[in-house]
Amino acid sequence: MWLSFAACFLPVMVALWVTGAIRLDGFLDPKSLYLTPGLWDRHGWAFWHGFLFETPFALGRGFSGLLWVAIIGMYAYFGIVSWLRYRQTLAHA
């Protein structure tokens, strides 16, 4: 069951990556995750206000891809562990 969940989520992650909804370049260039126009040209309080407001959204855009990888990885891990334990119980029966 767990491996089938991993297999179901894998095409979803690939489709999101191909369409650009998940961007992996955010870790190489974190400034690209901030979409506020002219944020990097501001100074003083205007910069910090825009920066602090936009940061939670930028983190959400940056780590959404990792969330999908973690979900698929956990499903695959649980599937392999349960399959190995099932095989172990068959061997002892």
C-alpha positions in Angstrom: 0.0 0.0 0.0 2.8 2.5 0.9 4.7 1.8 -2.3 1.5 2.4 -4.3 1.1 5.8 -2.6 4.7 6.7 -3.5 4.0 5.6 -7.1 0.9 7.8 -7.2 2.7 10.9 -5.8 5.7 10.6 -8.1 3.9 11.6 -11.3 2.3 14.5 -9.5 5.7 15.8 -8.4 7.1 15.4 -11.9 4.1 17.3 -13.4 4.5 20.1 -10.9 8.3 20.3 -11.6 7.8 20.3 -15.4 5.1 23.0 -15.3 7.3 25.2 -13.1 5.1 25.1 -10.0 8.1 23.6 -8.1 11.3 25.4 -8.7 14.6 23.8 -7.7 16.7 26.8 -8.6 15.5 28.7 -5.5 18.3 27.1 -3.5 21.0 28.4 -5.9 19.5 31.9 -6.1 17.3 32.7 -3.1 16.5 36.2 -4.4 14.4 34.6 -7.2 11.9 33.4 -4.6 11.0 36.9 -3.7 8.4 38.3 -6.1 7.8 41.8 -4.7 8.7 44.3 -7.5 11.6 46.5 -6.6 12.3 44.9 -3.2 16.0 44.8 -3.7 16.1 48.5 -4.7 14.5 49.7 -1.4 16.4 51.0 1.6 15.8 51.2 5.3 12.4 50.4 6.8 10.8 50.0 3.4 13.2 47.2 2.6 12.8 45.4 5.9 9.1 45.7 5.8 8.8 44.2 2.3 11.5 41.6 3.1 9.9 40.4 6.3 6.4 40.3 4.8 7.6 38.3 1.7 9.9 35.8 3.5 7.2 33.3 4.6 5.8 33.2 1.1 9.4 32.8 -0.3 10.1 29.9 2.1 6.8 28.3 1.0 7.8 28.6 -2.6 11.3 27.3 -1.9 10.5 24.3 0.3 7.4 23.0 -1.5 9.5 20.9 -3.7 11.3 19.4 -0.7 8.0 18.6 0.8 7.0 16.4 -2.2 10.4 14.7 -2.1 10.0 14.0 1.6 6.4 12.6 1.2 7.5 10.3 -1.6 10.6 9.2 0.3 8.6 8.5 3.5 6.0 6.4 1.6 8.8 4.5 -0.2 10.6 3.9 3.1 7.5 2.7 4.9 6.6 0.5 2.0 10.0 -1.2 1.9 10.1 -1.7 5.6 6.6 -3.2 5.7 7.5 -5.4 2.8 10.6 -6.7 4.5 8.7 -7.4 7.7 6.0 -9.2 5.8 8.7 -11.4 4.1 10.3 -12.0 7.5 7.0 -13.2 9.0 6.5 -15.5 6.0 9.9 -17.0 6.6 9.2 -17.7 10.2 5.8 -19.2 9.6 
